[in-house]
Amino acid sequence: MSAAPTPARWPLFDILSQWAQACALPGDDYVLNASGEEMRRIGAHLRARPDDLRWLAGRDPGHAELLPHMLRASGLDEAELPFETREAMARACGACRAKAHCAEELANQRAGDAYARFCPNAGAIEALRRETA
């Protein structure tokens, strides 16, 4: 029997957690509750914007929030997909290790052409596109 796959982690979240432990900070809640000056200091140390750090600290690494955007970029309507298909795609998205790449491609409006190179849902997206064509 094979071991369960390790859930995807945000590399910056891991770095932030390790840094907080090394500095004896009281964990992830510290980032969520830090003052503006503290966040600027942490952000400067990690070369990240304070707002991004707060957002990142509050995220579940298994979250599939990019899926609706990827579906739209691929020309698919999430509302038209069967529930089981959406759930399976959300699980694959949640376990994806290319979230930063995905977000960058979406932000630069290249995801509709580039998803096949990195998206764990590429096969499902292709099948759905063929069905709706």
C-alpha positions in Angstrom: 0.0 0.0 0.0 1.4 3.4 -1.0 1.6 6.3 1.4 -0.9 9.2 1.0 0.4 12.0 -1.2 1.9 14.9 0.8 -0.4 17.9 0.4 1.0 20.9 -1.5 2.6 23.6 0.6 3.3 27.2 -0.2 7.1 27.5 -0.1 6.9 31.0 1.3 4.6 29.8 4.0 7.1 27.2 5.0 9.9 29.8 5.0 7.8 32.2 7.1 7.0 29.4 9.6 10.6 28.4 9.9 11.7 32.1 10.3 9.0 32.6 13.0 10.3 29.5 14.9 13.9 30.6 14.6 13.0 34.0 16.0 10.9 32.5 18.7 7.7 34.1 17.3 4.4 32.7 18.5 3.5 30.9 15.2 1.3 31.8 12.2 -1.1 33.9 14.2 1.7 36.3 14.8 1.7 37.2 11.2 -2.0 37.6 11.1 -2.0 39.9 14.1 1.3 41.8 13.6 1.4 45.5 13.5 2.2 47.5 10.4 5.8 48.1 11.5 6.3 44.4 12.4 4.9 43.4 9.0 7.2 45.8 7.2 10.2 44.3 9.0 9.1 40.7 8.3 8.3 41.6 4.7 11.7 43.2 4.2 13.4 40.1 5.7 11.5 37.8 3.4 11.4 40.2 0.4 7.6 40.1 0.4 4.8 42.6 0.7 3.1 42.7 4.2 -0.4 42.2 2.6 0.9 39.2 0.7 2.3 37.7 3.9 -1.0 38.2 5.8 -2.9 36.7 2.9 -0.5 33.8 2.7 -0.6 33.1 6.5 -4.4 32.9 6.3 -4.5 30.4 3.4 -5.1 26.7 3.5 -2.4 25.1 1.3 -4.9 22.7 -0.1 -7.3 25.5 -1.2 -8.5 25.4 -4.8 -9.2 29.1 -5.3 -7.5 29.3 -8.7 -9.7 26.6 -10.3 -12.6 28.9 -11.3 -10.1 31.3 -12.8 -8.4 28.5 -14.7 -11.7 27.1 -16.0 -12.7 30.6 -17.2 -9.3 31.1 -18.9 -9.8 27.8 -20.6 -13.1 28.8 -21.9 -15.2 26.6 -19.6 -18.1 27.6 -17.4 -17.8 26.2 -13.9 -21.5 26.3 -13.4 -22.1 23.9 -16.3 -19.8 21.2 -14.9 -21.2 18.2 -13.1 -20.7 18.4 -9.3 -18.5 15.3 -9.3 -16.2 16.8 -12.0 -15.8 20.1 -10.1 -15.0 18.2 -6.9 -12.4 16.0 -8.5 -10.8 19.0 -10.2 -10.9 20.9 -6.9 -9.0 18.1 -5.2 -6.4 18.0 -7.9 -6.0 21.8 -7.8 -5.8 21.8 -4.0 -2.9 19.3 -4.2 -1.1 21.1 -7.0 2.5 22.3 -6.4 2.4 24.8 -9.2 0.1 27.4 -7.6 2.5 30.2 -7.9 3.1 29.4 -11.6 -0.6 29.1 -12.2 -1.3 32.4 -10.5 1.3 34.1 -12.6 0.0 32.7 -15.8 -3.6 33.7 -14.9 -2.4 37.2 -13.9 -0.6 37.6 -17.2 -3.6 36.2 -19.2 -1.5 33.3 -20.6 -3.2 30.4 -18.6 -5.6 29.5 -21.4 -2.7 28.6 -23.6 -0.1 27.4 -21.1 -2.1 25.3 -18.6 -1.2 22.0 -20.3 2.4 22.4 -19.2 1.7 22.6 -15.4 -1.9 22.1 -14.5 -2.9 18.8 -12.9 -6.3 19.3 -14.4 -5.0 19.7 -18.0 -6.4 16.3 -19.1 -9.8 17.0 -17.6 -9.9 20.5 -19.1 -9.0 19.2 -22.5 -11.7 16.5 -22.3 -14.3 19.1 -21.2 -13.3 21.4 -24.0 -13.8 18.6 -26.6 -17.2 17.9 -25.1 -18.3 21.5 -25.3 -16.9 22.1 -28.8 
